[in-house]
């Protein structure tokens, strides 16, 4: 990968499913503050790409732009060659994109309405995006929860009756129930205990591998990112500073900022040992 020229990531394990996303010189400003500046990369169908950087690096902003939750101030995002802004200009286009690209966020309180049981929150995407009736939605819920190893009893509880790790697993089920082509994870495991992180990471990786779905994993944590991704994009101060195969980049980082991130991770690992 090149930080200045979009480069296709290849080598997915399963047959790649449907969506190719290209970022071209994307810029995002909030008033006088620029969060993202000139970011370009390609996410090939079925690839697992990590975007890493410290807080304020612009990685979460890119996740919001990719998922259509925010518009870029300049540059473009194309989906299979079509402008994302054009896709999102119609209700039909929005629904189709939401079906193909799903977000798993860190904050599960925004995923589930505390007044409703989990089942109701899972039925909504199954019906609106998946086209199921109530019976079909319940069948889809049973299928995805079984696939993810989720206790059936959790589905009929309220969000407040579940632990943080349990809610995060249910948020993954909500994202995957429509069988998306791309799952975007924005700090999806950062707030979880290490043991729970392992469970969630394995669920996400297994889904990507078995179904050939793409995965964009946005995180400041290198261990989790190294485990789940094949390609890495390093961001600093709103810009891409280095890209490459995950393991190769972590073993031989060339940019000073990447060297700093890897060094901090190695120091923490030695301290823990």
Beta strands, then each sheet from edge to edge (+ up, - down):
strand 1: 21-30
strand 2: 33-43
strand 3: 48-52
strand 4: 74-79
strand 5: 82-83
strand 6: 101-105
strand 7: 182-186
strand 8: 214-219
strand 9: 231-236
strand 10: 239-245
sheet 1: 2+ 1- 4+ 5-
sheet 2: 6+ 7+ 8+ 3+ 9+ 10-
end
